[in-house]
Amino acid sequence: MTPRFFIPCDAAAIAVDADRVAEALQVAASARGVAIDIVRTGSRGLHWLEPLVEYATRDGRIGYGPVAPGDAAGVLDAALAGTSHPLCHGLTEALPFFAKQTRLTFARCGTVDPRSLEDYIAHGGYRGLAAALDAGPAATVAAVTESGLRGRGGAGFPTGIKWDTVAKAEGERKYIVCNADEGDSGTFADRMIMEGDPFVLIEGMTIAAIAVGATYGYIYVRSEYPHAIAALEHALGEARRKGMLGAAIAGSSHGFDMEVRVGAGAYVCGEETALLDSLEGRRGVVRAKPPLPAHKGLFGCPTAINNVLSLASVPIILDKGAAFYRDFGMGRSRGTMPIQLAGNIRHPGLFEVGFGITLGELVDEIGGGTASGRPVRAVQVGGPLGAYFPRELFDTPFDYEAFAARDGLIGHGGIVVFDDSVDMARQARFAMEFCAVESCGKCTPCRVGSTRGVEVIDRVIAGEQRAANLTVLEDLCHTMKLGSLCALGGFTPYPVMSALTHFPEDFGVTPPSRQAAE
């Protein structure tokens, strides 16, 4: 059998020379007169080892990384001879970071060739669609509802309830829209799926279409994701060629097709109604609700809008059953969550696990603490609008309700780690500045409040009437939280108030514990 190597074509791996590593490996093989196969996969999610080169053996794939172009020849020789190499980590799936995961949504990512529909099917692809076609629309909606799947984009709204609403809504046409406008800091799961396993997203959207009676769909991707866009375009072409999209899906009576639409990268277009405006060719501005998009969405028609991870989770639910998926997780947070570890962390990457793992386990055990070696001071969970959690709250389970109980949110599952050199007052300022820059401008609390927030925090940092300005800041946050039209302005107070609550000394305020001691 021809020796087979696997090298990611994921953007994160390409950014650290994965393409040149693949070329160097092929050159080294040619120089030795050895024929090899190089499969370009998605990423396994072990980003500190990228580019990760894997060699297929009878026992599994042996991983080498991070591999530079100059290391390729040595890795080739060691792999073929079965000898040791400094970059060898043994079986990839035996590494603690990988072995502790429960991979459902990302089961194929890093394993299959993302350009091959045949490879996707060989690894269990389209079994969920077959089950949905056999079960019918109502039973498909029921399965998703019973699974407990909630929106993975941040809001955590039950997917089955949304689908049921669209299915029962009246309209000349219905749409499926995938929100792939991933813009939170420290998040990359959507991109990894689109680049490493695009067919699972297409299958999930097709199942959604059958469930609600939609005939057309759109994947809204930000322009900063050129590799994902190219992967999706190729996958859509392959799906049409094989009859998995079009007038008669898989030979059934259901017709459904879709296309990729590229957005300009406005953060507010991650909000579903602003996304719809952008899809319709207008500037992305938040719409007032009601009507809900489920009743009157894209082009005034009933529309199911779901995040990439939500839709990519659907095929396994239909394939394995609602009970199988529901058995993972805790409380009302069922299934698994692809958690993204980023920032100042020793082992950055994607870690998929059932809800319930604690924040401390993720940061200290899975992530290995800080890359700088300094103590962890804070982590921000849920993107630039997520709350900052100090070490005292690291016992918090990764669960929607557990985080909400501590004035936080898990959002899209991104965790950004900071060591003890961080200035939390400046982090709070950044949140207000981010909101001011990204605001669509429709509502006053967000448009004006964020700008005033930057000014107030600047005065606090400068020591100008600190107590009075902190009172104004708290009042401003309260107004933005309750008065903003969407989550951009409504969630900006989370990082600001959490920074002020847990790290008052950075704002020039003596912590209550120190006041009592004095």
C-alpha positions in Angstrom: 0.0 0.0 0.0 1.2 3.5 -0.9 2.4 5.3 2.3 -0.2 8.0 3.2 0.4 11.3 5.0 -2.2 13.8 6.2 -1.5 17.5 6.3 -4.2 20.1 7.2 -5.4 22.6 4.6 -7.0 24.5 7.4 -6.3 28.3 7.4 -4.6 28.1 10.9 -2.2 25.4 9.5 -1.6 27.2 6.2 -0.7 30.4 8.2 2.2 28.5 9.7 3.5 27.0 6.4 1.4 23.9 6.0 1.4 24.3 2.2 5.2 24.5 2.1 5.5 21.5 4.4 3.3 19.5 2.0 5.5 20.6 -0.9 8.7 19.7 0.9 7.4 16.3 1.9 6.6 15.5 -1.8 10.0 16.8 -2.9 11.7 14.6 -0.3 9.7 11.6 -1.4 10.5 12.2 -5.1 14.2 12.6 -4.3 14.1 9.1 -2.6 12.1 7.5 -5.4 9.3 6.8 -3.0 5.6 7.2 -4.1 3.5 8.7 -1.3 -0.1 10.0 -1.0 -0.6 13.3 0.7 -4.2 14.0 1.8 -5.0 17.6 2.7 -7.5 17.4 5.6 -9.1 19.8 8.0 -7.3 20.5 11.3 -7.5 18.1 14.3 -7.7 21.3 16.5 -4.3 20.8 18.2 -3.2 24.3 17.1 0.1 24.4 19.1 1.3 21.4 17.0 0.4 22.9 13.6 1.5 22.1 11.0 0.6 18.6 12.2 1.8 15.9 9.8 0.2 12.5 10.3 1.3 9.1 8.9 -1.2 6.3 8.6 -0.2 3.0 10.2 -2.1 -0.2 11.1 -2.5 1.1 14.6 -3.7 4.6 13.7 -2.2 7.9 12.6 1.2 8.9 14.1 1.5 12.6 14.5 4.5 14.9 14.0 4.5 18.5 14.8 4.9 21.4 14.6 6.7 20.5 11.3 8.6 23.2 9.4 9.5 22.7 5.7 13.1 21.9 6.7 11.8 19.1 8.9 9.9 17.3 6.2 12.6 15.0 4.9 13.5 13.8 8.4 9.9 13.2 9.2 9.5 11.2 6.0 12.5 9.0 6.8 11.4 8.4 10.4 7.8 7.6 9.4 8.8 5.1 6.7 11.5 3.5 8.7 9.4 3.4 11.9 12.2 5.1 13.9 12.0 7.9 16.5 12.0 11.6 15.7 12.0 14.6 18.0 8.7 15.9 16.6 6.9 12.6 16.9 4.0 12.5 19.4 2.8 9.0 18.9 -0.8 8.2 18.0 -2.6 11.5 17.6 -5.9 10.2 19.1 -4.0 9.0 22.2 -2.7 12.5 23.0 -4.5 13.7 26.3 -5.9 16.8 24.5 -7.5 14.7 21.9 -8.3 11.6 24.0 -10.4 13.5 26.6 -12.8 14.8 23.9 -16.2 13.6 22.9 -16.2 14.4 19.2 -19.7 14.4 17.7 -19.9 17.6 15.6 -16.2 17.4 14.8 -16.0 13.6 14.4 -14.7 13.8 10.8 -12.8 17.1 10.9 -9.1 16.4 10.4 -9.9 12.8 9.4 -11.5 13.1 6.0 -10.6 14.8 2.7 -13.0 17.8 2.8 -13.1 17.9 -1.0 -14.3 14.3 -1.3 -18.0 13.5 -1.0 -17.1 9.8 -1.3 -14.8 10.1 1.7 -17.6 11.9 3.6 -20.1 9.2 2.9 -17.5 6.5 3.7 -17.2 8.0 7.2 -21.0 8.0 7.9 -22.0 11.1 6.0 -25.6 11.5 4.7 -27.0 8.8 7.0 -28.8 11.6 8.9 -30.4 12.8 5.7 -31.5 9.3 4.9 -33.1 9.0 8.3 -34.8 12.4 7.9 -36.2 11.4 4.5 -37.6 8.1 6.0 -39.0 9.9 9.1 -40.6 12.8 7.4 -40.8 16.5 8.4 -42.8 16.3 11.6 -40.7 13.5 13.0 -37.5 15.3 12.1 -38.5 18.4 14.0 -39.6 16.2 16.9 -36.2 14.5 17.0 -34.3 17.8 17.0 -36.6 19.1 19.7 -36.2 15.9 21.9 -32.4 16.0 21.5 -32.2 19.3 23.4 -30.1 21.0 20.8 -29.8 24.7 21.4 -28.3 27.4 19.2 -24.6 27.2 19.3 -24.1 30.8 18.0 -24.6 32.4 21.4 -28.3 32.8 22.3 -28.9 29.2 23.2 -32.4 29.2 21.8 -33.9 25.6 21.3 -33.4 24.7 17.7 -36.4 22.4 17.6 -38.8 25.2 18.7 -37.4 27.5 16.0 -37.9 24.8 13.3 -41.4 24.0 14.5 -42.4 27.7 14.3 -41.1 28.0 10.7 -42.7 24.7 9.7 -46.1 25.9 11.0 -45.7 29.4 9.5 -47.5 30.3 6.3 -45.6 31.7 3.3 -45.2 31.3 -0.4 -41.6 30.2 0.1 -39.4 29.3 3.1 -35.7 29.7 3.6 -32.8 28.2 5.6 -30.1 30.6 6.4 -26.8 29.6 8.0 -25.2 32.3 10.1 -21.5 31.7 9.4 -20.5 35.3 10.2 -18.1 34.1 12.9 -16.7 37.3 14.4 -16.1 36.7 18.1 -12.5 37.1 19.3 -11.0 33.7 20.1 -13.5 31.7 18.0 -12.8 29.6 14.9 -15.0 26.5 15.2 -17.3 27.6 12.3 -14.3 28.2 10.1 -12.8 24.8 11.0 -16.1 23.0 10.1 -16.5 24.8 6.8 -12.9 24.2 5.8 -12.5 20.7 7.2 -15.9 19.1 6.9 -18.2 21.3 4.7 -20.5 18.4 3.7 -21.8 18.1 7.3 -23.0 21.7 7.1 -24.7 21.0 3.7 -26.3 17.9 5.1 -27.5 19.7 8.2 -29.1 22.5 6.1 -30.7 20.0 3.8 -32.3 18.2 6.8 -33.5 21.5 8.1 -35.1 22.3 4.8 -37.0 19.0 4.8 -38.1 19.6 8.4 -39.6 23.1 7.8 -40.5 22.9 4.1 -37.8 25.2 2.7 -36.7 25.1 -0.9 -33.6 27.4 -0.8 -30.8 28.2 1.5 -27.9 30.7 2.0 -24.7 30.3 3.9 -23.6 33.8 5.0 -19.8 33.9 5.4 -17.6 36.8 6.2 -15.1 37.8 3.5 -12.2 37.2 5.9 -12.7 33.5 5.4 -11.5 32.9 1.8 -10.5 29.2 2.4 -13.9 28.4 3.9 -15.7 30.0 1.0 -13.6 28.0 -1.5 -14.2 24.8 0.4 -18.0 25.4 0.5 -18.2 26.3 -3.1 -16.4 23.1 -4.1 -18.6 21.0 -1.7 -21.8 22.5 -3.1 -20.8 21.6 -6.6 -20.0 18.0 -5.6 -23.3 17.7 -3.7 -25.2 18.8 -6.8 -23.2 16.5 -9.0 -24.2 13.6 -6.8 -27.8 14.5 -6.6 -27.7 15.6 -2.9 -28.9 19.1 -3.8 -31.3 20.1 -6.5 -34.8 19.2 -7.7 -34.9 15.7 -6.1 -32.6 15.3 -3.1 -31.2 11.8 -3.0 -34.0 10.7 -5.4 -36.7 11.9 -3.1 -39.6 14.2 -3.7 -37.9 17.0 -1.8 -36.2 19.8 -3.7 -33.6 22.1 -2.1 -30.6 24.1 -3.2 -28.4 26.7 -1.6 -25.6 29.2 -2.3 -22.8 31.0 -0.5 -23.2 34.7 0.2 -20.1 36.7 1.3 -20.5 39.5 3.8 -18.1 42.5 4.3 -17.2 41.5 7.9 -19.5 43.8 9.9 -19.8 42.3 13.4 -23.4 43.4 13.7 -24.3 41.2 10.8 -23.8 38.2 13.1 -27.2 39.4 14.6 -29.8 37.5 12.6 -32.0 40.4 11.4 -29.0 42.6 10.4 -27.7 39.5 8.5 -31.1 39.3 6.7 -30.8 43.0 5.7 -27.3 42.3 4.3 -28.5 39.2 2.4 -31.2 41.3 0.8 -28.6 43.8 -0.5 -29.0 46.5 2.2 -26.7 47.8 4.9 -26.8 45.5 7.9 -29.1 47.2 10.4 -30.9 45.5 13.3 -34.6 45.0 12.8 -37.1 45.5 15.6 -39.0 42.4 16.7 -41.7 41.3 16.1 -42.1 40.0 13.5 -39.7 37.2 14.2 -37.6 35.9 11.2 -39.4 32.6 11.7 -42.6 34.3 10.6 -41.3 37.0 8.4 -37.6 36.8 7.6 -35.7 36.8 4.3 -37.6 38.6 1.6 -40.6 38.6 4.0 -40.8 34.8 4.1 -40.6 32.4 7.0 -36.9 31.7 7.6 -35.0 29.4 9.9 -31.7 31.0 10.8 -29.1 28.8 12.6 -25.4 28.9 13.4 -22.9 26.6 11.6 -22.4 24.4 14.7 -26.1 24.1 15.3 -26.7 22.8 11.7 -23.6 20.7 11.8 -24.9 18.9 14.9 -28.2 17.9 13.2 -26.9 15.0 11.1 -25.7 12.9 14.0 -29.0 13.5 15.9 -31.0 12.1 13.0 -28.4 9.3 12.5 -27.9 8.2 16.1 -31.2 9.4 17.6 -32.3 12.1 19.9 -31.7 10.1 23.1 -28.1 9.4 22.0 -27.3 13.2 21.7 -29.3 14.2 24.8 -27.3 11.8 27.0 -24.3 14.2 26.8 -24.3 17.4 28.8 -26.1 18.6 31.9 -29.3 20.4 32.9 -30.8 22.2 29.9 -27.5 22.2 28.1 -27.5 18.9 26.1 -25.0 17.4 23.7 -21.5 18.6 23.1 -19.9 22.0 22.7 -16.9 22.7 20.5 -14.9 24.9 22.9 -12.2 27.1 21.4 -9.1 27.9 23.6 -7.2 31.0 22.6 -5.2 33.9 24.0 -2.3 33.5 26.3 -2.6 29.7 26.6 -0.1 26.9 26.3 -2.3 24.5 24.3 -4.6 26.6 22.1 -7.1 24.8 19.9 -10.5 23.2 19.6 -11.8 20.9 22.3 -15.2 19.3 21.9 -16.8 17.9 25.1 -20.2 17.5 26.7 -21.5 20.4 28.7 -20.6 20.4 32.3 -16.8 20.5 32.3 -15.6 23.3 34.5 -13.9 26.5 33.4 -10.8 25.6 35.5 -10.5 22.2 33.9 -10.5 23.8 30.5 -8.0 26.4 31.2 -5.6 24.6 33.6 -5.8 21.0 32.6 -6.8 21.0 28.9 -5.2 24.3 28.0 -2.1 23.8 30.2 -2.3 27.3 31.8 -0.7 30.4 30.2 1.9 30.3 27.3 3.9 33.0 29.2 4.2 30.8 32.3 2.7 33.6 34.4 -0.4 33.0 36.6 -3.8 33.2 34.9 -5.6 36.3 36.0 -8.8 36.3 33.9 -10.5 34.5 31.1 -13.1 36.0 28.8 -15.8 33.6 27.7 -18.2 34.3 24.8 -16.3 36.7 22.6 -15.7 40.5 22.9 -19.0 40.9 24.7 -18.5 38.1 27.2 -17.8 38.5 30.9 -14.4 38.3 32.4 -14.1 35.5 35.0 -11.4 35.5 37.7 -9.9 32.4 39.1 -12.4 32.5 42.0 -15.1 31.5 39.4 -13.2 28.7 37.7 -15.5 26.1 39.3 -18.3 27.3 37.0 -19.5 24.4 34.8 -19.6 25.1 31.1 -23.3 25.4 30.9 -25.7 28.1 29.7 -27.6 28.5 32.9 -24.5 28.2 35.2 -22.8 31.0 33.3 -25.9 33.1 33.3 -26.2 32.7 37.1 -22.8 34.3 37.4 -23.5 37.1 35.0 -21.7 35.5 32.1 -22.5 33.8 28.8 -20.8 31.0 26.9 -21.7 32.5 23.5 -20.0 30.7 20.7 -17.8 28.8 23.0 -14.6 30.9 22.8 -12.3 31.2 25.8 -9.6 33.9 25.7 -7.0 33.6 28.5 -5.1 36.5 30.1 -2.2 36.3 32.5 -1.5 38.7 35.5 0.0 41.4 33.3 -3.4 42.4 31.9 -4.9 45.8 32.6 -8.6 45.1 33.1 -9.6 48.8 33.0 -8.2 48.9 29.5 -10.0 45.7 28.6 -13.3 47.3 29.7 -12.5 50.3 27.6 -11.9 48.0 24.6 -15.4 46.6 25.0 -17.0 50.0 24.8 -14.7 51.0 21.9 -15.5 47.8 20.0 -19.2 48.4 20.4 -18.9 52.0 19.2 -17.0 51.0 16.1 -19.3 48.0 15.3 -22.7 49.5 16.1 -25.2 49.7 13.3 -26.3 53.0 14.8 -30.0 52.2 14.9 -30.6 52.5 18.6 -29.4 55.3 20.9 -28.3 53.2 23.9 -25.8 51.3 21.7 -24.7 54.1 19.3 -24.3 56.9 21.9 -23.9 54.9 25.0 -20.8 53.1 23.8 -19.1 56.3 22.8 -19.9 57.9 26.1 -18.7 54.7 27.8 -15.2 55.1 26.2 -15.1 58.7 27.4 -16.1 57.8 31.0 -13.6 55.0 31.3 -10.9 57.3 30.0 -11.7 59.7 32.8 -11.6 56.9 35.4 -8.2 55.7 34.1 -7.0 59.3 34.3 -8.2 59.5 37.9 -10.7 62.3 37.2 -13.6 62.3 39.8 -13.2 58.5 39.9 -16.1 57.7 42.2 -18.6 59.9 40.3 -17.5 58.6 36.9 -17.8 55.0 38.1 -21.4 55.7 39.1 -22.1 57.1 35.7 -20.4 54.1 34.1 -22.6 51.7 36.0 -25.7 53.6 35.2 -24.7 53.7 31.5 -24.2 49.9 31.5 -27.6 49.4 33.0 -29.2 51.6 30.3 -27.4 49.8 27.5 -28.2 46.4 28.8 -32.0 47.0 29.1 -32.5 49.5 26.3 -30.4 48.3 23.3 -32.2 46.8 20.4 -29.9 43.8 20.0 -27.2 41.9 21.9 -24.3 44.2 20.6 -25.3 47.0 22.9 -27.1 44.7 25.4 -24.1 42.5 26.0 -21.4 45.2 26.1 -22.0 45.8 29.8 -21.0 42.2 30.6 -17.2 42.6 30.0 -17.3 46.2 31.5 -19.1 45.3 34.7 -17.4 42.0 35.2 -14.0 43.8 34.9 -15.1 46.4 37.4 -16.7 43.9 39.8 -13.8 41.3 39.9 -10.8 43.6 39.3 -11.7 46.9 40.9 -8.1 47.7 41.7 -7.4 48.3 38.0 -10.0 51.1 38.1 -8.3 52.7 41.1 -10.8 51.2 43.6 -9.7 49.5 46.7 -11.3 45.9 46.8 -13.8 45.3 49.6 -11.6 42.6 51.1 -8.7 45.0 51.4 -10.9 47.7 52.9 -12.1 45.3 55.6 -8.5 44.4 56.4 -7.5 48.1 56.7 
